[in-house]
Amino acid sequence: MKQLIFTLALALPTLYFAQETQKDKKCDLPANYQEPTPDKKIQSFLKKVDATINDLRKHIAIDNDCEEKDIVFLRISEQKGNGIYDVCVKGKSMKYKRMGSVFMKNSENPFDTAK
């Protein structure tokens, strides 16, 4: 019984950390990687409310205490009212979303008031 518990105690953390490192492989980009280009019509519309890709880049830099050059967009999916963005921030994969003109991490719920 002790051997079983000892084996599980060693195996579970190994599996957990192995899964974490696979997530970060998403940010191992080639040297000639080009970011996806956003739709110009949508960006000109969003410029009126300060919700362009450059504004998101500034927001992410402040959120994660890094420089704007450390942020690389992997995927941009946006419409006039909302958008979802996959980004790499200093080698770490993250998702952000836009609702109207407000940017937030994808895991955040702006309507959750019970804290």
C-alpha positions in Angstrom: 0.0 0.0 0.0 2.8 2.4 0.8 4.5 1.7 -2.5 1.2 2.5 -4.3 0.9 5.8 -2.5 4.6 6.7 -3.1 4.2 5.9 -6.8 1.1 8.0 -7.2 2.8 10.9 -5.3 5.6 10.8 -7.8 3.5 10.3 -10.9 0.8 12.9 -10.5 3.0 16.0 -10.2 5.0 14.7 -13.2 1.8 14.4 -15.3 0.6 17.8 -14.1 3.8 19.7 -15.1 4.1 17.8 -18.4 0.7 19.2 -19.3 1.7 22.7 -18.4 4.8 22.7 -20.6 2.7 21.5 -23.6 0.6 24.7 -23.4 3.7 26.9 -23.6 4.8 25.2 -26.8 2.2 27.2 -28.6 4.4 30.2 -28.2 7.5 28.6 -29.7 7.3 30.6 -32.9 9.7 30.5 -35.8 11.9 33.5 -36.4 10.0 34.6 -39.5 6.6 34.4 -37.9 4.2 37.1 -39.1 1.2 38.2 -36.9 -2.2 37.9 -38.5 -3.5 41.2 -39.9 -6.8 42.5 -38.5 -9.6 43.7 -40.8 -9.0 47.3 -41.7 -12.7 48.2 -41.8 -13.3 46.9 -38.3 -10.1 48.6 -37.0 -11.1 52.0 -38.4 -14.5 51.5 -36.7 -12.8 50.5 -33.4 -10.5 53.5 -33.6 -13.4 55.8 -32.6 -13.7 54.1 -29.2 -10.0 53.3 -28.6 -10.4 49.5 -29.0 -7.9 48.7 -31.8 -5.2 46.0 -31.8 -2.6 48.6 -30.7 -4.9 49.6 -27.8 -5.2 45.9 -26.8 -1.4 45.6 -27.1 -1.0 48.5 -24.6 -3.6 47.0 -22.3 -1.9 43.6 -22.2 1.5 45.2 -21.6 0.1 47.0 -18.6 -1.7 43.9 -17.3 1.4 41.7 -17.5 4.0 44.3 -16.6 6.0 43.9 -19.8 6.8 45.9 -23.0 4.6 46.0 -26.1 7.3 44.3 -28.2 7.0 41.2 -26.0 3.4 40.6 -27.1 2.8 38.5 -30.2 -0.7 37.9 -31.6 -1.4 34.3 -32.7 -5.0 34.6 -33.7 -7.4 37.5 -34.2 -11.1 36.8 -34.5 -13.2 40.0 -34.2 -16.4 41.7 -35.2 -17.5 45.2 -34.5 -19.1 44.3 -31.2 -16.7 41.7 -29.8 -13.5 39.8 -30.4 -11.3 37.0 -29.2 -7.5 37.2 -29.3 -4.9 34.5 -28.7 -1.6 36.1 -27.7 1.9 35.2 -26.5 3.1 37.3 -23.6 6.8 36.8 -22.8 6.5 33.2 -24.1 3.3 32.4 -22.2 0.0 31.8 -24.1 -3.0 33.8 -23.1 -6.5 34.6 -24.4 -8.1 38.0 -24.3 -11.6 39.1 -25.3 -13.2 42.4 -26.2 -16.8 43.2 -25.4 -17.7 46.5 -27.1 -14.7 48.7 -26.3 -13.6 46.9 -23.1 -10.7 44.4 -23.1 -10.3 41.6 -20.5 -8.8 38.2 -20.0 -10.9 35.5 -21.5 -11.3 33.9 -18.0 -12.7 37.0 -16.4 -16.5 37.5 -16.1 -17.5 41.1 -15.9 -21.0 40.2 -14.7 -19.8 38.2 -11.6 -20.6 40.5 -8.7 -20.6 37.9 -5.9 -17.1 38.3 -4.4 
